Amino acid sequence: MNDDPLRYSKHCTFHKSDANNALEKCVKFLKCRDGDCVMDVGAGEGSVTFEILVPKLPTNFNKLVLWDVSPKFLHFAKNRTHDKRVEFFEQDITTSTIPDDFRGYFDHIFSFFCLHWIHDWEKSDQAMKNIFDMLKPGGDILFTLPTHTGLFDVWRNLARSEKWSPYFKNVESGTSPYYDINDPAEKMRTSLEAVGFVIHVCKNEECLYTFPSFDFFFNFAIAINPSLGLISEDERDDYNHEYAQAIRKHPNILFEHAGSENEQVHLPYKRLVVCGFKPARTTQM
């Protein structure tokens, strides 16, 4: 995503809806109890954490850690709460050195639409190991991440265009690494089981989200576009104009009542939903 937490917080209804749906589907596998310690990896500016996740936790949870790589987004998230049980941790989840006091500490680790930003498979494996190591024996995980959407096609096509390609060293960096994989669920399952997880659910699902207007959708599309920070301020308006045109032309981004005041945008997408746990007895990897 780009570096504007305020814009993101105003237009992230898609992410909140998707996270809520995943939690409702997997709640039967999550063993939430009083006094639990919880982490949200890739918590960003906190909308999903505080508006969707926290209401589903026991009211007397022990600790909630929002983990994110962006200091700007975490600063925004800090202003959303005064709860002393909530902590904020700035770090890349692919780090080779997790804090010692986080090892074996958490009952639940969640991650909503974050892990697809990791494009190196070795680093992805490191992230999964870190999450495994931070869980208590018996602790569980719930991840969601997109594997395909028309917006990925648009980002790639613009990045490969003659006009915009000089800004992009890696045209795949803005899309999901699962985008080009035939069986994303099998790839994810294999990675998690190699670390030691037992998997309840690992599915690549077809989904649909409807935005109430093109303006709302386009603000969302801007908020999550990782390319915008690479474009110079002088050319950003031109880029956004071409971005909007490319979106309207994409065959899998659907418009109802196009051009009218009642226009809606339907966004088909595929996502991985993953739910599993760390066995009560584990062999050190």
C-alpha positions in Angstrom: 0.0 0.0 0.0 1.1 3.6 -0.2 2.1 5.8 2.7 -1.2 7.7 3.5 -2.8 6.1 6.6 -5.6 8.7 6.7 -6.7 7.9 3.1 -6.4 4.2 3.8 -8.5 4.4 7.0 -11.3 6.3 5.2 -11.5 3.8 2.3 -10.7 0.4 3.8 -14.2 -1.0 4.0 -13.1 -3.7 1.7 -10.5 -4.9 4.1 -12.8 -4.7 7.1 -15.5 -6.7 5.3 -13.1 -9.4 4.2 -11.5 -9.7 7.6 -14.9 -10.0 9.3 -16.0 -12.7 6.8 -12.8 -14.7 7.5 -13.2 -14.4 11.2 -16.8 -15.6 11.0 -15.8 -18.6 8.9 -13.0 -19.7 11.1 -14.3 -18.8 14.6 -15.0 -22.4 15.3 -11.3 -23.2 15.1 -10.1 -20.3 17.3 -9.9 -21.1 21.0 -10.3 -17.6 22.4 -10.2 -17.4 26.2 -10.0 -14.8 29.0 -6.4 -13.6 29.4 -5.3 -14.4 25.9 -2.3 -12.6 24.3 -2.9 -11.7 20.7 -0.9 -10.3 17.8 -2.0 -8.7 14.5 0.8 -8.9 11.9 0.6 -6.1 9.3 -1.9 -4.2 11.4 -1.3 -0.9 9.5 -3.3 2.0 10.7 -5.4 -0.2 13.0 -8.8 -0.1 11.3 -9.2 -3.9 11.0 -7.6 -4.5 14.4 -9.7 -2.2 16.4 -13.0 -2.2 14.5 -13.2 -5.9 13.4 -10.8 -8.0 15.5 -11.0 -6.5 19.0 -14.8 -6.8 19.2 -14.5 -10.5 18.6 -11.9 -11.1 21.3 -12.7 -11.7 25.0 -13.2 -8.3 26.6 -10.5 -9.2 29.2 -7.7 -10.2 26.9 -4.3 -9.8 28.5 -2.3 -8.2 25.6 -2.7 -7.1 22.0 0.3 -6.3 19.9 0.0 -4.5 16.6 3.1 -5.4 14.5 3.8 -3.4 11.4 6.8 -2.3 9.3 5.6 1.2 8.8 6.2 3.8 11.6 3.8 6.2 9.9 0.9 3.7 10.0 1.7 2.6 13.5 1.8 6.2 14.7 -1.7 6.7 13.3 -2.9 3.4 15.0 -1.5 4.6 18.4 -3.9 7.5 18.3 -6.9 5.2 18.1 -6.6 3.8 21.6 -5.5 4.5 25.1 -5.8 0.9 26.3 -2.7 0.0 28.2 -3.0 -3.6 27.2 -2.3 -2.6 23.6 1.3 -2.4 22.4 2.8 -1.4 19.0 5.9 -3.0 17.5 7.7 -1.7 14.4 9.5 -4.4 12.6 9.6 -6.4 9.3 7.9 -9.8 10.0 10.7 -11.4 7.9 13.3 -10.4 10.5 15.8 -13.0 11.6 15.7 -11.7 15.2 12.3 -11.7 16.9 12.3 -10.3 20.5 13.0 -13.0 23.1 10.0 -12.0 25.2 7.7 -12.7 22.2 8.9 -16.3 21.8 6.1 -18.7 22.8 4.1 -15.8 24.1 1.0 -15.5 22.0 -2.3 -17.5 22.0 -3.4 -16.1 18.6 -1.6 -14.5 15.7 -3.7 -12.9 13.0 -2.7 -11.3 9.7 -5.2 -9.7 7.3 -4.1 -8.9 3.7 -0.4 -8.4 4.7 1.7 -11.4 3.9 1.3 -11.1 0.1 3.7 -8.1 0.3 6.5 -10.6 0.9 7.9 -11.5 -2.6 10.9 -13.5 -1.6 10.0 -17.1 -0.8 12.9 -17.5 1.6 11.8 -14.4 3.5 8.2 -15.7 3.4 9.4 -19.0 5.0 11.2 -16.9 7.7 8.0 -15.0 8.4 6.1 -18.2 8.9 8.8 -19.5 11.2 8.7 -16.3 13.2 5.0 -16.5 13.6 5.3 -20.2 14.7 8.0 -19.3 17.2 6.0 -16.5 18.7 3.0 -18.8 19.4 2.5 -20.7 22.5 2.1 -24.5 22.0 -1.5 -24.9 21.0 -1.7 -21.3 19.8 -3.5 -20.6 16.5 -3.3 -18.5 13.4 -5.7 -16.9 11.0 -4.3 -15.4 7.8 -6.0 -13.9 4.7 -4.1 -12.7 1.6 -5.2 -11.9 -1.9 -4.0 -14.1 -4.7 -5.7 -12.4 -7.7 -7.6 -9.2 -8.5 -8.0 -7.1 -11.6 -6.1 -4.3 -9.8 -2.9 -6.5 -9.9 -3.3 -6.7 -13.7 -3.7 -2.9 -13.9 -0.6 -2.3 -11.8 1.5 -4.7 -13.9 0.3 -3.3 -17.2 1.1 0.3 -16.1 4.5 -0.7 -14.7 5.4 -2.3 -18.1 4.2 0.7 -20.2 6.8 2.8 -22.0 5.8 5.9 -20.0 5.9 4.5 -16.5 8.3 1.6 -16.7 11.4 3.8 -15.8 9.9 4.1 -12.3 9.6 0.3 -11.7 12.6 -2.0 -11.2 10.3 -5.0 -10.4 6.8 -4.9 -12.0 5.8 -7.9 -9.8 6.6 -6.1 -6.5 3.1 -4.7 -6.2 1.2 -7.9 -6.8 0.7 -11.0 -4.8 3.5 -13.6 -5.1 0.7 -16.2 -5.4 -0.6 -14.4 -8.5 1.4 -16.6 -10.9 1.1 -19.9 -9.0 -1.3 -22.6 -10.2 -2.3 -23.8 -6.7 -1.8 -21.0 -4.1 -3.4 -23.0 -1.3 -1.0 -26.0 -1.8 2.0 -23.6 -1.8 0.8 -22.0 1.4 0.0 -25.3 3.1 3.4 -26.8 2.2 5.2 -23.7 3.6 3.2 -23.8 6.9 3.5 -27.5 7.4 7.3 -27.4 6.8 7.5 -25.0 9.8 5.4 -27.3 12.0 1.8 -25.9 11.7 -1.2 -28.2 11.6 -3.7 -26.7 9.2 -7.5 -26.7 9.6 -8.3 -24.6 6.6 -6.3 -23.5 3.6 -8.5 -22.4 0.7 -8.1 -20.1 -2.3 -11.6 -18.7 -2.5 -13.4 -16.6 -5.1 -15.0 -13.5 -3.6 -16.8 -10.3 -4.6 -17.0 -6.9 -3.0 -19.2 -4.1 -4.1 -18.2 -0.4 -3.8 -20.9 2.2 -3.6 -19.4 4.5 -6.2 -16.4 4.8 -8.6 -15.0 7.7 -6.5 -15.0 5.5 -3.4 -13.5 2.6 -5.3 -10.8 4.8 -6.8 -9.8 6.2 -3.5 -9.5 2.7 -2.2 -7.5 1.8 -5.4 -5.2 4.7 -4.7 -4.8 3.9 -1.0 -3.6 0.3 -1.7 -1.5 1.1 -4.8 2.2 0.5 -3.8 3.4 2.2 -7.0 2.3 5.7 -6.2 5.2 6.4 -3.9 7.6 5.7 -6.9 5.9 8.3 -9.1 7.1 11.9 -8.9 4.7 14.5 -7.6 4.7 16.3 -10.9 3.5 13.2 -12.8 1.2 11.7 -10.2 -2.0 13.3 -11.6 -1.1 11.9 -15.0 -0.5 8.5 -13.5 -3.8 8.5 -11.6 -5.7 9.6 -14.8 -4.2 6.6 -16.7 -4.8 4.4 -13.6 -8.5 5.3 -13.6 -8.8 4.7 -17.4 -7.1 1.3 -17.1 -9.5 0.3 -14.3 -12.5 1.2 -16.3 -11.3 -0.9 -19.2 -10.4 -4.0 -17.2 -12.8 -6.9 -18.1 -12.9 -8.2 -14.5 -13.6 -5.0 -12.7 -17.4 -4.7 -13.2 -19.5 -1.5 -13.4 -23.2 -1.3 -12.8 -25.2 1.8 -13.9 -21.9 3.0 -15.4 -21.6 6.8 -15.7 -24.8 7.5 -13.6 -25.1 8.8 -10.1 -26.0 5.3 -9.0 -22.8 3.7 -10.4 -21.4 0.8 -8.4 -18.2 -1.1 -8.8 -18.0 -4.9 -8.3 -14.5 -6.2 -7.7 -14.1 -10.0 -8.0 -11.0 -11.3 -6.3 -9.4 -14.4 -5.0 -8.0 -14.8 -1.5 -6.3 -17.4 0.6 -7.9 -18.1 4.0 -5.6 -20.0 6.3 -6.4 -21.3 9.8 -4.2 -23.6 11.8 -2.4 -24.1 15.0 1.0 -24.9 16.6 0.9 -28.4 18.1 1.0 -28.7 21.9 4.2 -30.7 21.6 6.6 -29.5 18.9 10.0 -30.5 17.6 12.4 -27.5 17.4 12.9 -26.6 13.7 
